């Protein structure tokens, strides 16, 4: 059975478009991720492509949280595209069926993991947009899917110190704003 990864690819496309839109002097701008610049955010998501590739191939998984800018030396867009291409090449039908650990939730096929992984490039697309002054409106369909994922994975991430505490969402907020507040992002 062919795996439908359209949401995953749409989230990566959205992120890539924002990377392409960062002005040459915009990579040092502070991001909504405490202590991280725009380059760090781009490096984290780029490193995430190497992480997915490692999950697909059984290689050692890189630490994408420590010094994430190391994944995007020099031309960030070229580094991103190289990582994305290498990751895509590893996503064979066999790899997509490979069982991988999913936190404290047991194992699931890599293809199913990638459906949940939409959350990662999507939220960091918003972070990158905010850091670099680009439009930060996200695809509502992807937001809906990512918010559902966030509600499943947030508790263990918070327990590990990898996710900020939730913030209150403004009354009557749209789903994107509610998701971002749930993930500890200040949208004002």
N, C-alpha and C positions, 0 to 999 in steps of 0.2 A: 504494500500500500504506500503510495507516495505521500510524503509529509507536506502539509500545507504550512509554509513558513512565510506567508505573505505579510502578516503583521510584523514579524521579526524584521523582514527586509524593509518594510515601510518605515519602521522605527530607525533602522540604520540609515536609510535614505534621508530622513529628516535630520538626523544628527550630522550626516555628511554635508548637507546643504548649509547648516549653520557653521560648520568648520570652514567651508569655502567662503562664507560671508564675513569671517573675522578679518578686520584690517591688519595689515602687516605689523603695526605697532600695538595691536590689541591683546597680544598673548599674555602680557604681564598683569592685565586687569584682575582685580580681586573678584572671586566668584561667590555665589551664595554658600558654597561648601567651605566652612570655616578653615582658614589657613591655606586654601588652594587658590591658585590663579586660574585663568582661563586655560592656560597650557596644561596645568595639572588635571583639570576636568577632561580635556581632550585626551591626555595621556592615560587617564584612568579607563576611559571607554575604549581607547585603542588597545590598551593592555587587556581589556575584556575580550577582545577578539582573539588574542593569543591564549587567553584562558579557555574560551570556547573551543579553540583548535586543540588545546591540550586535552580537554574532555573528550573530544572526538577521536583522538589518536592514542590516548592513554599515557601521554607524556606528562612530565612534571608540570603542575599548575603554577604559573607565575603569581607573585604577590602584586596585585594591581593597586593596592592602597598605599604602599610605601614608595615614596619618590616617583609618583606616576608620570612626571614629565620625562622620565628616561625613555618612555615608549615613543615619544614624539620629538626627537632631536631635530634641529634644523627645520625643514619644511613640514609643518604639522599635517597639512592636507595629504602630502605624498606619503608620510608615515602612516596615516590613517588608511589610505587606499591600499597600501601594501599589506597591512595587517588584515584588512577586510578581505582582500583577494586570497591571502594564504588561508584564512579561516574558511572561506567559502569552498576552497578546494578540498578541505578536510571533511566537509559535511556530506559524505557519501551516504547512500541508503543504509549501508551497514552501520556507519557511525551514528546515524540518527536513531537507530534502534538500540544502540549501546546503552546499558543501564549505568546511570551515574548517581552518586550520592546527592541528596537534596536536603542539606541541613539535617535537622532532627526528624524530617518527614519520611525518611527511608530513601529508596531508589526510584528513579523513573527514567524512561528512555530520554536520550539527549533531545530528540525532537520535541517532546513534551516540555522539557526544561526550557527550550528556546522560546516556546510560546509564552512562558512566564517571564523569560529574560527581557521581554519588551520593556518592562519597567525600567531597567538599567539605562539603556540609551535614551529612552524617552525623558526621564526625569533629568538626566544630565544634559539633554538638549536644552531643556528649560534653563538649567544653570548656566550653560554656555551662552545662551541668548541674553540672559539677564546681565552676565558679566561683560558682554561685548556690545550691548545696546541694540540688539536685533529683536525683531518681533518674537514674542514668546508664547504665541497661541499655538497649542499642540493639537494634533488630530484627535477629535472627540472620541472616535471609535477606539483608538489606541489608548486614550486616557481611561475610558471605561474598563477596558481589559486590564490595564496596568493597575488601576485602583483596586480591582478585585484581588490581583496578585499581592499588592502591598498589604492588604488586610491579612493575608495568610502568612507572609514572611516577616512582617514588621517585628513581632515580639522577639523571635530569636536574634534578629539583627540588633535590636535595642539592648537585649541582654548582653550581647557581645561588645557593645559600645560602638557599633558600626552604623547606627542610625540615631538621629536626634529625636528627642521627645516630640510628640505631636503638639501642634499649636492649634488654638481655636480658629475655626474658619469663620469668616464674617457671615452674618445672618443672610440667608438667601443666596449664598455663593454657588457658583456653577461647579460642576464635577471636577474640572481641572484645579480650581482653587481649593476645593475640599481635599483632593488627593495631595496636593503640594503641602497644605497645612498639616495633614496627617503624617507626612514625611518630614515635618519640621522645617519646611520652607516658609519664610515670610514673604508673602506676595504683594505687600503694600510698598 
